[in-house]
Amino acid sequence: MLSTNQYEAAEPFLKKYLKETTDNPNAYLYLGIIYEQKAAKDDVLRNTQQAIVNMDSAIMLFNKARGMITDKEIKKEKDYYAMYTQRDLRTGVMEIKLAHIQHDLQARVNALNERKDKVNMVKHYFTEM
């Protein structure tokens, strides 16, 4: 389901899996992506609290995944990190680098934090009107 981007269908399986196993960073990564997509779909004026909860969950999961992903993990589970494959400009070889993953996760966390601030501001101005 994850390889075909059926994230919502995979969510219950990932949650159940993470209750049993807490040392799988790619499961945290994909669950974070699921919450990130849920937050993007939420109506921020009607469901402000749910949108913020989804953003907070995604941030927590991305931070947890970022702390657990190592070069050894990437080599072991290449298929799960295929979305981070990039061409090395020096060698021309397609590869997955830890730095790319770390940078992407940090960018996602920063974007979610910024969006959370904007949602709170919009909700505040909306209620003031």
N, C-alpha and C positions, 0 to 999 in steps of 0.2 A: 504494500500500500504506500509506503514511503517513497519508493522509487518511481511511482506513478503519480506522486503529489496528491494522493487521497488522504490528506492529513486528518480531516475530521473523522474519517472512518477508522483511522489508526489510533486516535486519541485514547479510547478506553483500553486498548491493548497496551499502549505505552504506560499509562497510569498503573495498570495492574502489574506490568513488568517491573516498574520502578519501585513498587511496594515490596517486591521480592528481592530485587537486585539494586543496590545503590552505587555500584562502581562502574557504570556504563555511561561515559560522557556523551556518546552519540545519541543515546536515548534522551538525555537532558536537552541536547541541542535541538532535536526534532520536536520535542514537546514545547520548547521555547518558541520555535517557529509556529507551532499550532496556536499558541496563545497570542503571538504577535499578529497573526492573521485574524484571530477572533477580535482583537482590539481594533484592528483596522476596519472591521465590518460593523462594529458597535455604533449605534446612534449616540453621539456624545452629549446631546441635549436631553434625550429621554432616558438613557441608561448610562449616565456619567459614572456612577459608582462601579458598575460592572466593567466598563471600559478601563477604568483605572486599575481595578483588580486584575484584569487580564494583562495590562501593561506591566504591573508589578510582578506578576507571575512570570512573564516572559523575561524580564530583567533578571530575576532571581535565577531562573534556569540557565540563561546565557552566561551569567557570571559563574555558576557552578560548573558548566561545561568547559568554559574557558580555563578554569583552574585545574581541570582534570585531563584535558587533552594534551598529549605529549607526542613526540616524534614516533615513539614506539607504538602508541595507539593508532596513529595515522597509518603506519606501515601494516599493522595487523588488520585494520578495518578500512582499507582503501575505498571500498564500494560506498560506504556511508559518507565519506568526505569527497566524493567525486565532484560535487558542485563547486569545490574550491580548486579544481585542476586549472593550472595556468601554464603558459609556455614560458620557460626560462629564457630571457633575452640573450644571455651569453651562450648557452648551449643549444637552444632551440628545442629542448626536450620538454614534453608535457609532464608536469609534476605537481604534487600537492605539498605546500610548505606550511609549517606550523605558524610562521609569521603572518601568512595570508589569512589563516583561520582566526588567529588572535585579533588581527586588525578588523576583520569583518564583524566578529562578535562585539568588539568594543564600539564599533560604529553603530551596530544595532542597538546596543544599550544606550548610547548617547542620543540616538534618534528617538528612542522610546521615552527617555527622560525629558527631552525637549517637547515631545508631543504631549506628555502628561502635564507639563507646565502650561502649555497652550490650551489644553482641554479645560483645566481648572480656571484659567483666565476667561475663556469663552463662557463657561458655565456661570461664573461670577457676574460677568456683564449681562448675560441673558436674564439671570434672576433679578438683577438691578433694574432692568428695563421693565 
